[in-house]
């Protein structure tokens, strides 16, 4: 699939690829088409092109701007989910430390393994909208052990309720992260963008060659290529060089290593 292939490239490479693509589409292709007698431009066709160009480029710009805003919103939402989940696990570990029961030590060790499994086993699978069965089983084991805890003091009873509540939040956050990992712009939007670009290709074919049009046909594809490359880069949060990172989990892992109270 095209998008899977392009996300294996760096951001700079994606930018160059798409700029070159739009230069070919909106500059080179119109020149080739104009060499065909049927598509040879005239004064009338130039006037028609001028009347259509402004409307099409304005609508295309508005559409790309809207989609960029939507993609950025999706990206920030996923980043927020990751940070919140890491914070909830950190709070759960802190509660377990303060619970004051020797039976907690093995659970904290499993919680530490669970966080490492998120980073090492599950993170790459999120690119395809999937979770790790190993990570799932680790959390399942932790949940069962938390439910089997038996508070012996009033303090432990009060903290036990908080521990179960926090564990439920952690489980829900993981499910939300996996669910949102496949978020992307609907294919229909990309189809509309392609239609707009084909329309611009046809309009550019209508113009008689001139110095001003020559410069315009260079600036337009470079600008559109840059904007759409930004859209591609931010569209799928767990893919590409600028994907959502596991840094919040790595920071919490370091905190758990040294936590004693």
Secondary structure, 3 states (H helix, E strand, C coil): CHHHHHCCCCHHHHHHHHHHHHHHHHHHHHHHHHCCHHHCCCHHHHHHHHHHHHHHHHHHHHHHHHHHHHHHHHHHHHHHHHHHHHHHHHHHHHHHHHHCCCCHHHHHHHHHHHHHHHHHHHCHHHHHCCCCHHHHHHHHHHHHHHHCCCCCCHHHHHHHHHHHHHHHHHHHHHHHHHHHCCCCCCHHHHHHHHHHHHHHHHHHHCCCCCHHHHHHHHHHHHHHHHHHHHHHHHHCCCCCCCCCCCHHHHHHHHHHHHCCC
